């Protein structure tokens, strides 16, 4: 597993503890909970289109408040996340609140066309620590390969955000720190599929605890 000085993490694979550093089986994020919408269906591979997730994930029973390791376990079983809390429909105008923010890095031709070089997931995680960003989760997507890494990073706001403009500014700040990321991540109602690979929960760096 990756090694970062003075960093703690746990990783989960298919819902079970897979690896840990400096934290044993404890939560490296100190028990912090987040609220998001999580689809109950566990995919084994990336579904076509949205896999029928959209009508399900906005149902009241899909809104959960869980610790980050609990969320990581769900994602590692292939469950889809809607980080923004939406009221009844998955549309920007139905967005109500958010504290968890995801970005995608696909290392694709579109990224190269925008003038950026491929970014390894290890380097992306290191950048978060160096910049003092509130990194919470990282994981490679279903279709990630050794030759072309495709992955997601998830960050947590200090508290739940209920103003759309504030949430947009927070997300834009993350995208500014990661110009390699897919620009479509600026959509607050975007879905993020789970994975069939491990999901890491990252502890707070010193700069994040000040």
Backbone as JSON, one array per atom type, in Angstrom:
{
  "sequence": "XXXXXXXXXXXXXXXXXXXXXXXXXXXXXXXXXXXXXXXXXXXXXXXXXXXXXXXXXXXXXXXXXXXXXXXXXXXXXXXXXXXXXXXXXXXXXXXXXXXXXXXXXXXXXXXXXXXXXXXXXXXXXXXXXXXXXXXXXXXXXXXXXXXXXXXXXXXXXXXXXXXXXXXXXXXXXXXXXXXXXXXXXXXXXXXXXXXXXXXXXXXXXXXXXX",
  "N": [[0.85, -1.2, 0.0], [0.29, 2.39, -0.32], [2.66, 4.74, 0.98], [2.77, 7.43, 3.11], [4.29, 9.98, 4.88], [3.49, 10.54, 8.27], [0.76, 10.13, 7.9], [-2.47, 8.7, 8.24], [-4.49, 5.88, 7.5], [-7.25, 3.76, 6.54], [-8.19, 0.98, 4.55], [-10.76, -0.47, 2.56], [-12.1, -3.41, 1.09], [-14.48, -4.8, -0.94], [-16.23, -4.37, 1.13], [-14.92, -5.19, 3.44], [-12.3, -4.85, 5.93], [-9.16, -4.1, 4.59], [-6.54, -3.09, 4.61], [-4.3, -1.14, 6.67], [-2.81, 1.76, 8.21], [-1.07, 3.07, 10.84], [-3.37, 3.35, 12.39], [-4.69, 1.11, 13.13], [-7.67, -0.71, 13.31], [-9.3, 1.41, 13.66], [-11.2, 4.44, 13.03], [-9.69, 6.69, 10.94], [-10.56, 9.22, 10.57], [-11.66, 10.11, 12.84], [-14.31, 9.44, 13.62], [-16.07, 11.09, 12.28], [-19.12, 11.81, 10.74], [-21.0, 11.67, 7.67], [-23.55, 12.91, 5.51], [-25.33, 11.61, 2.85], [-26.71, 10.45, -0.29], [-27.19, 7.08, -0.98], [-27.24, 4.45, -3.21], [-29.01, 1.35, -3.0], [-28.34, -0.82, -4.61], [-25.83, -3.11, -5.53], [-23.33, -2.94, -7.76], [-21.38, -4.96, -9.97], [-19.81, -4.24, -12.02], [-19.23, -1.34, -14.09], [-22.27, 0.16, -14.78], [-24.46, 0.43, -17.69], [-25.36, 3.59, -18.98], [-27.07, 5.14, -16.41], [-27.65, 2.95, -14.98], [-30.18, 2.67, -13.9], [-30.17, 3.97, -11.52], [-30.92, 6.62, -10.85], [-33.84, 7.09, -10.34], [-34.08, 5.65, -7.97], [-32.19, 6.54, -6.05], [-32.9, 8.96, -4.99], [-34.89, 8.48, -3.24], [-36.35, 8.66, 0.05], [-35.39, 6.65, 1.82], [-32.84, 6.17, 0.93], [-31.22, 8.13, 1.82], [-28.59, 8.57, 3.91], [-26.79, 8.74, 7.01], [-23.6, 8.31, 7.85], [-20.44, 6.94, 9.08], [-17.2, 7.66, 7.68], [-15.6, 5.28, 7.12], [-17.76, 3.46, 7.01], [-19.16, 4.43, 4.78], [-17.17, 4.06, 2.88], [-17.06, 1.26, 2.83], [-19.53, 0.68, 1.67], [-19.21, 1.84, -0.9], [-17.12, 0.27, -1.82], [-18.39, -2.07, -2.29], [-19.62, -1.65, -4.62], [-21.68, 0.22, -4.65], [-23.56, 3.12, -5.55], [-23.07, 6.64, -5.18], [-24.71, 9.66, -4.4], [-23.58, 12.63, -3.73], [-24.7, 15.15, -3.18], [-27.56, 16.26, -1.43], [-30.7, 15.84, -2.61], [-34.01, 16.95, -3.32], [-36.41, 14.89, -3.95], [-35.97, 14.76, -6.79], [-33.21, 14.19, -9.03], [-31.81, 16.75, -9.78], [-30.2, 19.87, -10.54], [-31.64, 22.07, -9.6], [-33.06, 20.96, -7.56], [-31.34, 20.51, -5.55], [-30.35, 20.51, -2.13], [-28.54, 20.4, 0.06], [-25.11, 19.73, 1.1], [-22.13, 18.0, 2.05], [-20.12, 16.39, 1.32], [-17.83, 16.02, -1.26], [-17.04, 15.05, -4.5], [-14.49, 14.37, -6.95], [-13.57, 13.46, -10.28], [-10.87, 11.85, -11.89], [-9.83, 11.01, -14.97], [-7.71, 10.61, -16.66], [-7.69, 10.83, -19.49], [-7.99, 11.35, -23.1], [-9.27, 13.78, -23.4], [-8.45, 15.2, -21.14], [-5.72, 15.47, -21.69], [-5.94, 17.01, -23.98], [-6.73, 19.36, -22.83], [-4.4, 20.28, -21.93], [-3.01, 18.97, -19.88], [-0.96, 16.64, -18.09], [-0.99, 13.07, -17.53], [-2.1, 12.05, -14.3], [-1.05, 10.32, -11.59], [-2.76, 8.34, -9.14], [-1.56, 8.17, -6.62], [0.05, 10.44, -6.59], [-1.94, 12.34, -6.74], [-3.24, 12.05, -4.28], [-1.12, 12.75, -2.6], [-0.88, 15.44, -3.33], [-3.18, 16.52, -2.19], [-2.57, 16.34, 0.55], [-0.31, 18.0, 0.67], [-1.42, 20.45, -0.01], [-3.15, 20.87, 2.03], [-5.79, 20.03, 1.85], [-9.11, 18.81, 2.59], [-9.09, 15.82, 2.3], [-10.93, 12.84, 2.12], [-11.68, 10.29, 1.05], [-10.41, 7.91, -1.34], [-10.46, 6.19, -4.44], [-10.03, 3.79, -7.07], [-11.84, 3.53, -10.11], [-14.34, 1.31, -11.62], [-13.4, 0.74, -14.23], [-10.74, 1.34, -14.21], [-7.3, 0.86, -14.98], [-3.96, -0.55, -14.85], [-2.45, 0.64, -16.79], [-3.93, 2.89, -17.43], [-5.03, 4.86, -15.13], [-8.08, 5.46, -13.53], [-9.87, 7.36, -11.36], [-11.38, 8.4, -8.21], [-11.59, 11.12, -5.97], [-12.63, 12.08, -2.76], [-13.81, 14.7, -0.75], [-14.37, 16.41, 2.38], [-16.45, 18.97, 3.59], [-16.07, 21.46, 6.21], [-18.48, 21.57, 7.62], [-21.96, 20.78, 7.04], [-23.19, 22.14, 4.02], [-25.57, 24.45, 3.05], [-26.2, 26.4, 1.28], [-26.39, 26.97, -2.11], [-24.57, 28.49, -3.68], [-22.35, 28.63, -2.01], [-21.63, 25.94, -1.84], [-21.0, 25.5, -4.51], [-18.75, 27.16, -4.77], [-16.97, 25.87, -3.04], [-16.61, 23.42, -4.36], [-15.56, 24.3, -6.79], [-13.15, 25.27, -5.89], [-11.82, 22.9, -5.29], [-11.64, 21.78, -7.85], [-10.01, 23.66, -9.0], [-7.65, 23.09, -7.71], [-7.18, 20.66, -8.77], [-6.77, 20.62, -11.8], [-6.66, 18.61, -13.65], [-8.91, 17.1, -13.33], [-12.18, 15.88, -14.33], [-14.15, 18.3, -15.8], [-16.94, 18.22, -15.65], [-17.6, 17.48, -13.13], [-18.39, 19.62, -11.68], [-21.08, 19.71, -11.44], [-23.54, 19.65, -9.09], [-25.43, 17.72, -8.74], [-24.47, 15.33, -9.61], [-23.89, 11.83, -10.16], [-21.87, 9.29, -8.62], [-20.35, 6.39, -9.33], [-19.75, 3.28, -7.56], [-17.16, 0.89, -6.83], [-15.12, -1.98, -7.78], [-12.83, -2.28, -6.49], [-10.33, -1.51, -3.93], [-11.13, 0.89, -1.35], [-9.92, 3.78, 0.07], [-9.79, 5.35, 3.25], [-8.83, 8.36, 4.44], [-6.75, 9.84, 6.95], [-6.58, 12.91, 8.84], [-4.35, 15.43, 7.84], [-1.78, 17.41, 9.45], [-2.22, 20.1, 8.83], [-4.91, 20.16, 8.37], [-6.16, 19.94, 10.76], [-5.96, 22.21, 12.18]],
  "CA": [[0.0, 0.0, 0.0], [1.03, 3.64, -0.39], [3.24, 5.23, 2.23], [2.9, 8.87, 3.24], [4.76, 10.29, 6.22], [2.54, 11.14, 9.21], [-0.6, 9.99, 7.39], [-3.15, 7.5, 8.69], [-5.58, 5.48, 6.63], [-7.72, 2.39, 6.47], [-8.79, 0.71, 3.25], [-11.75, -1.53, 2.56], [-12.29, -4.08, -0.18], [-15.73, -5.57, -0.89], [-16.87, -4.17, 2.42], [-14.13, -5.7, 4.56], [-11.02, -4.2, 6.15], [-8.15, -4.66, 3.69], [-5.2, -2.63, 4.97], [-4.35, 0.04, 7.52], [-1.53, 2.34, 8.59], [-1.08, 4.02, 11.95], [-4.67, 3.56, 12.98], [-5.35, -0.15, 13.43], [-8.98, -0.79, 12.65], [-10.08, 2.58, 14.04], [-11.53, 5.41, 11.99], [-8.67, 7.74, 10.93], [-11.2, 10.53, 10.5], [-12.17, 10.46, 14.17], [-15.75, 9.24, 13.82], [-16.86, 12.06, 11.54], [-20.17, 11.26, 9.89], [-21.43, 12.48, 6.53], [-24.89, 12.6, 5.01], [-25.38, 11.54, 1.39], [-27.65, 9.46, -0.81], [-26.46, 5.88, -1.42], [-28.12, 3.48, -3.86], [-28.87, 0.04, -2.37], [-27.9, -1.84, -5.56], [-24.39, -3.32, -5.61], [-22.91, -3.3, -9.11], [-20.11, -5.68, -10.09], [-19.1, -3.53, -13.07], [-19.88, -0.08, -14.38], [-23.51, -0.08, -15.54], [-24.74, 1.28, -18.85], [-26.07, 4.82, -18.62], [-26.97, 5.28, -14.95], [-28.0, 1.68, -14.36], [-31.45, 2.78, -13.18], [-29.91, 4.5, -10.17], [-31.53, 7.94, -10.61], [-35.13, 7.1, -9.63], [-33.98, 5.03, -6.64], [-31.27, 7.15, -5.1], [-33.51, 10.14, -4.37], [-35.92, 8.07, -2.29], [-35.95, 8.99, 1.43], [-34.65, 5.58, 2.5], [-31.46, 6.14, 0.45], [-30.48, 9.19, 2.5], [-27.96, 7.95, 5.06], [-25.74, 9.43, 7.75], [-22.69, 7.22, 8.19], [-19.04, 7.31, 9.19], [-16.48, 7.51, 6.41], [-15.36, 3.87, 6.83], [-19.01, 2.82, 6.61], [-19.41, 4.83, 3.41], [-16.16, 3.38, 2.05], [-17.48, -0.13, 2.68], [-20.63, 0.67, 0.69], [-18.65, 2.12, -2.22], [-16.28, -0.87, -2.22], [-19.3, -3.14, -2.73], [-20.2, -1.25, -5.9], [-22.87, 1.07, -4.49], [-23.44, 4.44, -6.13], [-23.27, 7.74, -4.24], [-25.1, 11.02, -4.8], [-23.11, 13.41, -2.57], [-25.63, 16.23, -2.88], [-28.89, 15.87, -0.98], [-31.69, 16.42, -3.51], [-35.39, 16.8, -2.84], [-37.35, 14.25, -4.85], [-35.44, 14.51, -8.13], [-31.78, 14.44, -9.14], [-31.59, 17.9, -10.65], [-29.51, 20.96, -9.85], [-32.6, 22.94, -8.91], [-33.61, 20.25, -6.39], [-30.26, 20.36, -4.56], [-30.69, 21.13, -0.84], [-27.42, 20.47, 1.01], [-24.0, 18.84, 0.76], [-20.89, 18.13, 2.83], [-19.16, 15.48, 0.7], [-17.62, 16.49, -2.63], [-16.22, 14.13, -5.29], [-13.98, 14.74, -8.26], [-13.11, 12.35, -11.12], [-9.71, 12.01, -12.76], [-9.93, 9.9, -15.92], [-6.46, 10.48, -17.43], [-8.12, 10.51, -20.85], [-7.56, 12.25, -24.16], [-9.84, 15.11, -23.15], [-7.57, 15.86, -20.18], [-4.5, 15.83, -22.41], [-6.3, 18.11, -24.88], [-6.81, 20.59, -22.03], [-3.02, 20.67, -21.63], [-2.54, 18.37, -18.64], [-0.33, 15.34, -18.18], [-1.63, 12.08, -16.65], [-1.84, 12.22, -12.87], [-1.17, 9.09, -10.84], [-3.59, 8.51, -7.95], [-0.69, 8.43, -5.48], [0.43, 11.86, -6.65], [-3.14, 13.13, -6.46], [-3.42, 12.0, -2.82], [-0.04, 13.55, -2.03], [-1.2, 16.85, -3.55], [-4.17, 16.92, -1.19], [-1.89, 16.57, 1.82], [0.57, 19.17, 0.54], [-2.24, 21.67, -0.09], [-4.02, 20.97, 3.21], [-7.18, 19.83, 1.46], [-9.77, 17.83, 3.47], [-9.3, 14.55, 1.62], [-11.59, 11.83, 2.95], [-11.68, 8.98, 0.41], [-9.91, 7.77, -2.71], [-10.62, 4.84, -4.99], [-10.03, 3.62, -8.51], [-13.17, 3.16, -10.59], [-14.48, -0.02, -12.2], [-12.65, 0.57, -15.48], [-9.34, 1.74, -14.04], [-6.3, -0.16, -15.27], [-2.6, -0.16, -14.52], [-1.98, 1.52, -17.86], [-4.69, 4.14, -17.39], [-5.76, 4.96, -13.87], [-9.27, 6.29, -13.45], [-10.14, 7.32, -9.92], [-12.15, 9.48, -7.58], [-11.2, 11.66, -4.67], [-13.76, 12.68, -2.05], [-13.4, 15.66, 0.28], [-15.47, 16.81, 3.25], [-16.49, 20.35, 4.06], [-16.05, 21.51, 7.68], [-19.84, 21.28, 8.08], [-22.87, 20.67, 5.92], [-23.41, 23.4, 3.31], [-26.97, 24.52, 2.62], [-26.32, 27.45, 0.27], [-25.84, 26.43, -3.36], [-23.4, 29.26, -4.11], [-21.23, 28.24, -1.17], [-21.24, 24.6, -2.27], [-20.35, 25.65, -5.81], [-17.42, 27.73, -4.55], [-16.15, 24.82, -2.44], [-16.28, 22.46, -5.4], [-14.67, 24.97, -7.75], [-11.82, 25.32, -5.28], [-11.21, 21.58, -5.47], [-11.33, 21.63, -9.27], [-8.85, 24.52, -9.28], [-6.48, 22.37, -7.21], [-7.01, 19.5, -9.64], [-7.21, 20.94, -13.16], [-6.73, 17.36, -14.41], [-10.2, 16.45, -13.09], [-13.26, 16.05, -15.29], [-14.88, 19.53, -15.47], [-18.36, 17.98, -15.4], [-17.79, 17.26, -11.69], [-18.95, 20.84, -11.07], [-22.51, 19.47, -11.29], [-23.82, 19.23, -7.71], [-26.36, 16.59, -8.74], [-23.78, 14.26, -10.33], [-23.73, 10.52, -9.52], [-20.54, 8.7, -8.64], [-20.47, 4.94, -9.15], [-18.83, 2.63, -6.65], [-16.02, 0.23, -7.45], [-14.8, -3.35, -7.4], [-11.46, -2.19, -5.96], [-10.31, -1.02, -2.55], [-11.44, 2.3, -1.09], [-9.12, 4.26, 1.2], [-10.25, 6.44, 4.11], [-7.6, 9.06, 4.83], [-6.76, 10.63, 8.16], [-6.32, 14.33, 8.65], [-2.99, 15.93, 7.96], [-1.66, 18.42, 10.51], [-2.81, 21.37, 8.4], [-6.36, 20.04, 8.34], [-6.68, 19.88, 12.12], [-5.77, 23.52, 12.82]],
  "C": [[0.88, 1.24, 0.0], [1.57, 4.02, 0.99], [3.37, 6.75, 2.17], [3.3, 9.17, 4.68], [3.68, 10.99, 7.03], [1.09, 11.13, 8.7], [-1.19, 8.68, 7.88], [-4.26, 7.15, 7.7], [-6.05, 4.07, 6.98], [-8.28, 2.2, 5.07], [-9.72, -0.48, 3.38], [-11.9, -2.09, 1.16], [-13.49, -5.01, -0.06], [-16.34, -5.53, 0.5], [-16.09, -4.59, 3.64], [-12.81, -4.95, 4.68], [-9.94, -4.89, 5.33], [-6.74, -4.31, 4.14], [-5.35, -1.42, 5.89], [-2.93, 0.49, 7.84], [-1.74, 3.31, 9.74], [-2.4, 4.22, 12.64], [-5.34, 2.25, 13.4], [-6.65, -0.25, 12.67], [-9.86, 0.39, 13.02], [-10.31, 3.49, 12.85], [-10.49, 6.52, 12.0], [-9.26, 9.14, 10.84], [-11.95, 10.86, 11.79], [-13.66, 10.33, 14.37], [-16.62, 10.23, 13.11], [-17.9, 11.35, 10.68], [-20.48, 12.23, 8.75], [-22.81, 12.0, 6.11], [-24.86, 12.67, 3.49], [-26.43, 10.52, 1.0], [-26.86, 8.29, -1.38], [-27.47, 4.87, -1.97], [-27.94, 2.11, -3.22], [-28.32, -1.04, -3.3], [-26.37, -1.9, -5.61], [-24.02, -3.79, -7.01], [-21.56, -4.03, -9.06], [-19.23, -5.08, -11.18], [-19.86, -2.24, -13.36], [-21.12, -0.32, -15.23], [-23.61, 0.82, -16.76], [-25.61, 2.45, -18.4], [-25.95, 5.01, -17.11], [-27.4, 4.02, -14.22], [-29.32, 1.7, -13.6], [-31.32, 3.37, -11.8], [-30.76, 5.74, -9.87], [-32.88, 7.88, -9.9], [-35.07, 6.51, -8.23], [-33.28, 5.92, -5.63], [-31.84, 8.39, -4.43], [-34.65, 9.77, -3.41], [-35.44, 8.33, -0.86], [-35.12, 7.92, 2.1], [-33.2, 5.48, 2.04], [-30.6, 7.23, 1.08], [-29.92, 8.62, 3.8], [-26.97, 8.91, 5.72], [-24.84, 8.36, 8.34], [-21.29, 7.75, 8.42], [-18.37, 7.1, 7.84], [-16.07, 6.06, 6.13], [-16.63, 3.12, 6.42], [-19.36, 3.17, 5.16], [-18.43, 4.14, 2.46], [-16.54, 1.92, 1.81], [-18.59, -0.24, 1.65], [-20.09, 0.86, -0.73], [-17.85, 0.93, -2.72], [-17.12, -2.08, -2.62], [-20.01, -2.76, -4.02], [-21.44, -0.4, -5.8], [-22.57, 2.49, -4.94], [-23.78, 5.52, -5.11], [-23.73, 9.0, -4.97], [-24.71, 11.92, -3.63], [-24.06, 14.54, -2.18], [-26.99, 15.7, -2.47], [-29.91, 16.6, -1.85], [-33.09, 16.07, -3.03], [-36.27, 16.22, -3.95], [-36.83, 13.92, -6.23], [-33.96, 14.88, -8.16], [-31.53, 15.52, -10.19], [-30.94, 19.01, -9.84], [-30.47, 21.83, -9.05], [-33.23, 22.28, -7.69], [-32.55, 19.99, -5.32], [-30.63, 21.13, -3.29], [-29.49, 21.32, 0.08], [-26.33, 19.5, 0.57], [-22.83, 19.08, 1.69], [-19.78, 17.25, 2.28], [-19.06, 15.84, -0.77], [-16.64, 15.56, -3.34], [-15.67, 14.81, -6.53], [-13.49, 13.47, -8.95], [-11.83, 12.75, -11.84], [-9.67, 10.79, -13.66], [-8.65, 9.67, -16.71], [-6.74, 10.12, -18.89], [-7.6, 11.54, -21.86], [-8.08, 13.66, -23.96], [-8.98, 15.89, -22.16], [-6.28, 16.31, -20.85], [-4.76, 17.01, -23.34], [-6.42, 19.43, -24.14], [-5.42, 21.03, -21.57], [-2.44, 20.08, -20.37], [-1.96, 16.98, -18.89], [-1.07, 14.36, -17.26], [-1.17, 12.24, -15.2], [-2.1, 10.91, -12.15], [-1.97, 9.32, -9.56], [-2.74, 8.78, -6.71], [-0.26, 9.88, -5.44], [-0.75, 12.76, -6.34], [-3.41, 13.18, -4.96], [-2.36, 12.86, -2.15], [-0.32, 15.04, -2.19], [-2.21, 17.35, -2.52], [-3.51, 17.21, 0.15], [-1.02, 17.82, 1.77], [-0.2, 20.48, 0.54], [-3.16, 21.84, 1.11], [-5.48, 20.8, 2.89], [-7.81, 18.71, 2.3], [-10.13, 16.53, 2.76], [-9.9, 13.52, 2.58], [-11.45, 10.43, 2.36], [-10.95, 9.04, -0.92], [-10.15, 6.34, -3.16], [-10.56, 4.87, -6.5], [-11.39, 3.09, -8.95], [-13.17, 1.77, -11.23], [-13.52, -0.24, -13.37], [-11.2, 1.07, -15.4], [-8.42, 0.57, -14.34], [-4.92, 0.34, -14.86], [-2.06, 0.82, -15.54], [-2.68, 2.87, -17.86], [-5.54, 4.18, -16.13], [-6.94, 5.92, -13.99], [-9.73, 6.22, -11.99], [-10.94, 8.51, -9.46], [-11.5, 9.85, -6.25], [-12.43, 12.3, -4.05], [-13.23, 13.53, -0.9], [-14.62, 16.03, 1.13], [-15.34, 18.27, 3.64], [-16.48, 20.35, 5.58], [-17.41, 21.2, 8.31], [-20.75, 21.24, 6.86], [-23.17, 22.05, 5.33], [-24.83, 23.4, 2.76], [-27.22, 25.63, 1.6], [-25.64, 26.96, -1.01], [-24.59, 27.17, -3.81], [-22.16, 28.88, -3.3], [-20.71, 26.86, -1.57], [-20.51, 24.66, -3.61], [-18.94, 26.2, -5.66], [-16.47, 26.67, -3.97], [-15.68, 23.84, -3.51], [-15.34, 23.06, -6.44], [-13.25, 25.08, -7.2], [-11.09, 24.0, -5.44], [-10.79, 21.37, -6.92], [-10.15, 22.52, -9.68], [-7.56, 23.85, -8.81], [-6.16, 21.15, -8.06], [-7.53, 19.83, -11.05], [-7.28, 19.71, -14.06], [-8.11, 16.71, -14.33], [-11.2, 16.75, -14.2], [-14.06, 17.3, -14.91], [-16.35, 19.32, -15.15], [-18.65, 17.68, -13.93], [-18.37, 18.49, -10.98], [-20.45, 20.73, -10.86], [-22.79, 18.92, -9.89], [-24.77, 18.04, -7.64], [-25.76, 15.37, -9.45], [-23.73, 12.97, -9.49], [-22.29, 10.07, -9.6], [-20.68, 7.2, -8.33], [-19.44, 4.43, -8.14], [-17.71, 1.94, -7.41], [-15.96, -1.24, -7.05], [-13.38, -3.43, -6.85], [-11.49, -1.61, -4.55], [-10.61, 0.47, -2.49], [-10.68, 2.71, 0.16], [-9.82, 5.4, 1.93], [-9.02, 7.09, 4.69], [-7.78, 9.87, 6.09], [-6.39, 12.07, 7.87], [-4.84, 14.64, 8.76], [-2.96, 17.03, 9.0], [-2.35, 19.72, 10.11], [-4.31, 21.34, 8.4], [-6.96, 20.05, 9.74], [-6.52, 21.21, 12.85], [-7.07, 24.27, 12.9]]
}
